[in-house]
Amino acid sequence: MPVYNTPLTQNLLKRASYSPPYRSPYGPQYTVATHWHGITLPKLTKAGTIAGGFGVAAGLFAVFFFGEVPRVRKDVLQKLPFFDKYLDRTIPPEDNPF
């Protein structure tokens, strides 16, 4: 059985250099895209765009769904610039029966 922890074999392993594989000048000149665990920048951009679209849709749903809750309408939605007059639900004094 060979022994790999002697000083001679450790020294040989340190000296063994890595030689890149042969690349023909006539073959395809390809490069490997920069990635992190297989996630490249175009994949991340596409996923971010899709997630952003779903986020906007969920936000609009939440605004219209919770828009009739008085606390949400007063504390959140009326603080937005164009919704303050649109969401004002005050009853005029002449229409108030009390």
C-alpha positions, 0 to 999 in steps of 0.5 A: 500500500502506498504512503502519501504522507512522506516528505518526498511525496508531499514535495512532489504534490506541491511541485505538480503544476496545473496545465490548462487543457489544449484549446485549438485556435480553430475551435469555438472560442467560448468562455464560462459566464460568471455565476454564483451557484449557477445563477448568472446575471441575466437569470437574476435580472429576469427573476427580479423583473418577474418578482417585481411585477408580482410585487406590484400586483400584490401591492395594488391588490392590497391597496384596493382590498384594504382601501375600505378599512377606515384605519388603513384609509386614514393612516396610510392611503390618505398620506399619499399625494393623489389619494387624499381628496379621492379617499375623503369620505366625510359626510357634508353637514346638509346630508347628515341626518343627526 
